[in-house]
Amino acid sequence: MMQPMSVESAAGNGTEPAAVLDRIAALAGKYRLEALEDFLESTRRFAAEKAVNVAILGRFKAGKTTFLNALAGRPLLPVGVIPVTSVVTEIECGKAARAEIEFLDGRKEEIPLEALGEYVDESRNPGNRKKVGRVRAWLPEMERYRGIRFVDTPGMESVFAHNTEASRDWLPNVGLALVAVSVDPPLTRHDIELLAELERYTPRIAILLTKVDLLDEDGRRQVEAFVRRQLAERWEGGLPVYPWSPKPGFEPCRQRIERELLDPLRRDGAGQWEEILRHKVESLAEEAAEYLRVALKAAERAESEREELRRRVLGEKAALEDTRLGLELVVRHATATSRAAIESRLRPQAGEIARRLHRELEERFPQWTASLATAMEEFEQWLEGALRRELARVSAQHRQEFLEPARRVARQLSQALQDFRNRLSDKMLEALGVPLKTSQVEMTVAEPREPDIRVGKIFDRNWELLSWAIPMGLARGIVLAHFRNKAERAVEINLARLTTQWNDALTACCHGLLAEAKRRLESLIHTVEHVLGTAGGQAGQIREDLAGLEQALAAWRERPGGAAWPGGARIE
């Protein structure tokens, strides 16, 4: 919690970042504007470090880590066919190649570069069980990018909810945001939502259009034109779009990124940093000023009017309970039908999976005939691995369909919260003549982990005791037939288990979304109640503090600006 300080002692007349931020911190503490805390602290860190974080953000498997490995000139960070990056990883220039792990408890440990995967790879640090807070790497090869810190973030919308959370928690620290968007599919609704969220923290946002090597030249032009049209609908002038691929033949794409994005940072890092800091400070100050304007209007009302004012803005308690119940009903409906929907996708897969396993079993079985004990051991190891592979494949194949109910819940809860905020804004405008800022409300979807495939005993205990004495020459056909039956049964059992895992995970996800939606609702209600309850005797002080903040913001805006952003787009 921020400690209150006197606005007068923090303000001064300077326009240095610390002076402006101290003023905002003092106001936030004085008026209990806790909602500004995270943004304020991240802006302080940015101002103190005087370094530009170039963050690579976006959906999982969009090519973020591949892009950074190409910049580093070596396979520094792990990549794979499943979501890999589990924690935020920073890369910058250093005299010697080294890496450092900073744990959540504050401990730091230096490790060899080749050991990075043990901490950043989801498969080797599942759910961030090692409690890693930050990973940093220094490379002499990054000399040409001295003064720039590249940041690899976990992919959003992957099967790992903590990855999305880690990336979103890091957003306030962003300087230049490079959002990786794959050509398949190009620019989803979630990409647009991420871009909109980034507006709060930086004016420097660009699109890295990845995997363009998958398309021919005409296809690339069509996809790039589509992306530009979609961006132009949301941002005046659009946003810069940079097609990229590490494959041979795409050198001009990489050269353009160097020329338009990275070279300006190298040549004018201070100017770039200044513009980003300007944006952060202005956004932060405007949000603080808006809270003060609402508090001032409330303070100017007579004390006898305040309860009526609260009722007019927030409504009766029964209406608030109806809002809470509406959130619950959204989740109840989704969880009531999720298992049947998942089962309808998975059950028809059993026959095809069993046929593939039978074919593979026929090829492998001749290698296991030294003894029954050998055959049993080899078959069990093979079947477990094969089932993991097959069920992971079918899980990935239908993932988008499985997740749609949860995403629909997220959309409906987000819309319900936004509708509530919009109603508050309208009522605030009607009652006080001041609208309430209706910022984007987004709910993230927590997705299940990899399927936990388990295979039971192949034979009962008596078979195991006698396995050494049974000649495979006589039992070969019987054993093979039994293995085939066992494989079929294991497919059915584990498909049912996978159905349960998906259903349980989606149910937990939906209830997690509900808890988050309720938390946001209660936080908003509490904040509005506090602001509307501002005492009349505070009006003069609020007016003075608001005027001081606006003067500080005006003085801040008169500071020299940074360099122009490629493409000419400005996000104000």
Residue pairs with C-beta under 8 A, 6 or more apart in sequence:
1 34
1 37
2 25
2 28
2 29
2 34
2 37
2 40
3 29
4 26
4 29
4 30
5 22
5 25
5 26
5 29
6 26
6 30
7 23
7 26
7 27
7 30
7 545
7 548
9 26
10 19
10 22
10 23
10 25
10 26
11 19
11 22
11 23
11 26
11 548
11 552
12 19
12 22
15 552
15 555
15 556
15 558
15 559
17 43
17 47
17 277
17 281
18 47
19 552
20 281
20 285
20 552
20 553
20 556
21 40
21 43
21 44
21 47
21 281
21 284
23 548
23 549
23 552
24 36
24 40
24 284
24 285
24 288
24 549
25 40
27 33
27 288
27 292
27 545
27 549
28 34
28 36
28 37
28 40
28 288
30 545
31 291
31 292
31 295
31 542
32 530
33 288
33 291
34 527
35 287
35 523
35 527
36 284
36 287
36 288
38 172
39 172
39 200
39 201
39 280
39 283
39 284
39 287
40 284
41 172
42 172
42 173
42 201
42 280
43 172
43 277
43 280
43 281
43 284
45 173
46 53
46 173
46 175
46 276
46 277
46 280
47 277
50 270
50 273
51 147
51 148
51 149
51 175
51 273
52 147
52 148
52 149
52 175
52 176
52 265
52 269
52 272
52 273
52 276
53 90
53 149
53 151
53 173
53 174
53 175
53 176
54 148
54 149
54 150
54 151
54 175
54 176
54 178
54 262
54 265
55 151
55 153
55 170
55 173
55 174
55 175
55 176
55 177
55 178
56 64
56 65
56 67
56 68
56 150
56 151
56 152
56 153
56 178
56 180
56 208
57 64
57 153
57 156
57 167
57 171
57 174
57 177
57 178
57 179
57 180
57 194
57 198
58 64
58 155
58 156
58 179
58 180
58 181
58 191
58 194
58 208
59 155
59 156
59 157
59 158
59 180
59 181
59 182
59 188
59 190
59 191
60 83
60 154
60 155
60 156
60 157
60 158
60 163
61 81
61 83
61 155
61 158
61 182
62 155
62 180
62 181
62 182
62 210
63 180
63 182
63 208
63 210
63 211
63 244
64 85
64 152
64 153
64 155
64 180
65 77
65 78
65 79
65 84
65 85
65 152
66 79
66 210
66 246
67 180
67 208
67 210
67 244
67 246
68 76
68 77
68 91
68 150
68 152
69 75
69 76
69 77
69 79
70 246
70 254
71 142
71 145
71 150
72 91
72 139
72 141
72 142
73 141
74 139
74 141
76 91
76 113
76 116
76 137
76 139
77 85
77 89
77 116
77 117
77 120
77 152
78 84
78 85
78 116
78 117
78 120
78 121
80 123
82 122
82 123
82 159
82 392
82 396
82 450
83 122
83 154
83 155
83 158
83 159
83 160
83 163
84 120
84 121
84 122
84 123
85 120
85 121
85 122
85 152
85 153
85 154
85 155
85 163
86 120
86 121
86 122
86 125
86 126
86 127
86 128
86 154
86 160
86 162
86 163
86 166
87 119
87 120
87 125
87 128
87 132
87 133
87 134
87 135
87 154
87 166
88 134
88 135
88 151
88 152
88 153
88 154
88 166
88 167
88 170
89 116
89 120
89 135
89 136
89 137
89 151
89 152
90 134
90 135
90 136
90 137
90 149
90 150
90 151
90 152
91 136
91 137
91 138
91 139
91 142
91 149
91 150
91 151
91 152
92 136
92 137
92 138
92 139
92 142
92 145
92 148
92 149
92 150
93 138
93 139
93 140
93 142
93 143
93 145
93 146
93 147
93 148
94 138
94 139
94 140
94 142
95 138
95 140
96 138
96 140
97 113
97 138
97 139
97 140
98 110
98 112
98 113
98 137
98 138
99 110
99 111
99 112
99 113
99 115
99 116
99 135
99 136
99 137
99 138
100 108
100 109
100 110
100 111
100 135
100 136
100 137
101 108
101 109
101 110
101 111
101 119
101 132
101 134
101 135
102 108
102 132
102 133
102 134
102 135
102 136
103 109
103 130
103 131
103 132
103 133
104 131
104 132
104 133
105 131
111 118
111 119
113 137
113 139
116 135
116 137
117 124
118 124
118 125
119 125
119 130
119 132
119 135
120 132
120 135
120 152
122 160
122 163
125 132
126 449
127 160
127 162
127 449
128 162
128 166
142 148
142 150
144 266
145 262
145 265
145 266
146 266
147 265
147 266
147 269
148 262
148 265
148 266
148 269
151 170
151 173
151 174
153 166
153 167
153 170
154 160
154 162
154 163
154 164
154 166
154 167
155 163
155 164
155 167
156 163
156 164
156 167
156 168
156 190
156 194
156 444
157 164
157 190
157 445
157 447
158 164
158 447
159 399
159 447
159 448
159 449
159 450
160 447
160 449
161 444
161 445
161 446
161 447
161 509
161 512
164 444
164 445
164 446
165 444
168 197
168 444
171 197
171 198
171 201
172 201
173 201
174 198
174 201
174 202
175 202
175 204
175 272
175 273
175 276
176 202
176 204
176 206
176 261
176 265
176 272
176 276
177 198
177 201
177 202
177 204
177 205
177 206
178 206
178 207
178 208
178 261
179 191
179 194
179 195
179 198
179 205
179 206
179 207
179 208
180 208
180 210
181 187
181 191
181 207
181 208
181 209
181 210
181 227
182 209
182 210
182 211
183 209
183 210
183 211
183 212
183 214
183 215
183 219
183 220
183 223
184 211
184 214
186 209
186 223
186 226
186 227
187 207
187 226
187 227
187 230
187 231
192 230
192 234
193 440
193 442
195 205
195 231
195 234
195 235
195 239
196 234
196 440
197 440
197 442
198 205
199 205
199 571
200 283
200 439
201 279
201 280
201 283
202 276
202 279
202 280
203 275
203 276
203 278
203 279
203 565
203 570
203 571
204 272
204 275
204 276
204 565
205 239
205 571
206 239
206 240
206 241
206 242
206 261
206 566
206 567
207 227
207 231
207 239
207 240
207 241
207 242
208 242
208 244
208 257
209 223
209 224
209 227
209 241
209 242
209 243
209 244
210 244
210 245
211 245
212 220
212 223
212 243
212 244
212 245
212 250
212 253
213 245
213 247
213 249
213 250
215 223
220 243
224 241
224 243
227 241
228 238
228 241
231 238
231 239
231 241
232 238
235 569
235 571
236 569
236 570
237 567
237 568
237 569
237 570
238 567
238 569
239 567
239 569
240 260
240 261
240 565
240 566
240 567
240 569
242 253
242 256
242 257
242 260
242 261
243 250
243 253
244 250
244 253
244 254
244 257
245 253
260 566
261 566
264 272
264 563
264 566
265 272
268 562
268 563
271 561
271 562
271 563
272 562
272 563
273 562
274 559
274 560
274 561
274 562
275 561
275 562
275 563
275 565
276 562
278 556
278 557
278 559
278 561
278 562
279 571
281 556
282 553
282 556
282 557
285 549
285 552
285 553
285 556
286 553
287 437
288 549
289 546
289 549
289 550
289 553
290 436
290 437
291 531
292 542
292 545
292 546
292 549
293 434
293 546
294 428
294 432
294 434
294 436
294 531
294 532
295 531
295 534
295 538
295 542
296 534
296 539
296 542
296 543
296 546
297 432
297 433
297 434
298 306
298 309
298 432
298 531
298 532
298 533
298 534
299 534
299 535
299 536
299 537
299 538
299 539
299 542
300 536
300 539
301 309
301 536
302 536
303 535
303 536
306 532
306 533
309 431
309 432
309 532
310 529
310 532
310 533
312 427
312 430
312 431
313 424
313 427
313 428
313 431
313 528
313 532
314 320
314 424
314 427
314 525
314 528
314 529
315 427
320 525
323 416
323 420
323 521
324 518
324 521
326 416
327 413
327 416
327 514
327 517
327 518
327 521
328 514
330 409
330 412
330 413
330 416
330 514
331 409
331 413
331 510
331 511
331 513
331 514
334 405
334 406
334 408
334 409
334 506
334 510
335 506
335 507
335 510
335 511
337 405
338 405
338 503
338 506
338 507
339 499
339 500
339 503
341 401
341 402
341 405
342 402
342 499
342 502
342 503
342 506
343 499
345 398
345 401
345 402
346 394
346 398
346 495
346 498
346 499
347 495
347 499
349 394
349 495
350 491
350 492
350 495
353 390
353 391
353 394
353 491
353 495
354 487
354 488
354 491
356 390
357 383
357 386
357 387
357 390
357 487
357 491
358 484
358 487
360 382
360 386
361 379
361 382
361 480
361 483
361 484
361 487
364 378
364 382
365 375
365 379
365 480
365 483
367 378
368 374
368 375
368 378
368 379
369 375
369 472
369 476
370 472
371 467
371 468
371 472
372 463
372 467
372 468
372 470
372 472
372 475
372 479
373 464
373 467
373 468
375 472
375 479
375 483
376 458
376 459
376 463
376 464
376 467
379 458
379 483
379 486
380 455
380 458
383 455
383 486
383 487
383 490
384 453
384 454
384 455
387 453
387 455
387 490
387 491
387 494
388 451
388 453
390 491
391 451
391 453
391 494
391 495
391 498
392 450
392 451
394 498
395 402
395 450
395 451
395 498
395 502
399 447
402 502
402 506
403 445
403 447
403 506
405 506
405 510
406 445
406 446
406 447
406 506
406 509
406 510
406 513
407 445
409 443
409 510
409 513
409 514
410 443
410 444
410 445
410 513
411 443
413 443
413 513
413 514
413 517
414 441
414 442
414 443
416 517
417 441
417 443
417 517
417 520
417 521
417 524
418 438
418 440
418 441
420 521
420 524
421 436
421 438
421 439
421 441
421 524
422 438
424 436
424 524
424 528
425 435
425 436
425 437
425 438
426 435
428 434
428 435
428 436
429 435
436 528
441 520
443 513
443 516
443 517
445 509
445 513
446 505
446 508
446 509
446 512
446 513
447 505
447 509
448 501
448 502
448 504
448 505
448 506
448 509
449 505
451 494
451 497
451 498
451 501
452 497
452 501
453 494
453 497
453 498
454 494
454 497
455 490
455 494
456 490
456 493
458 483
458 486
459 467
459 482
472 479
534 542
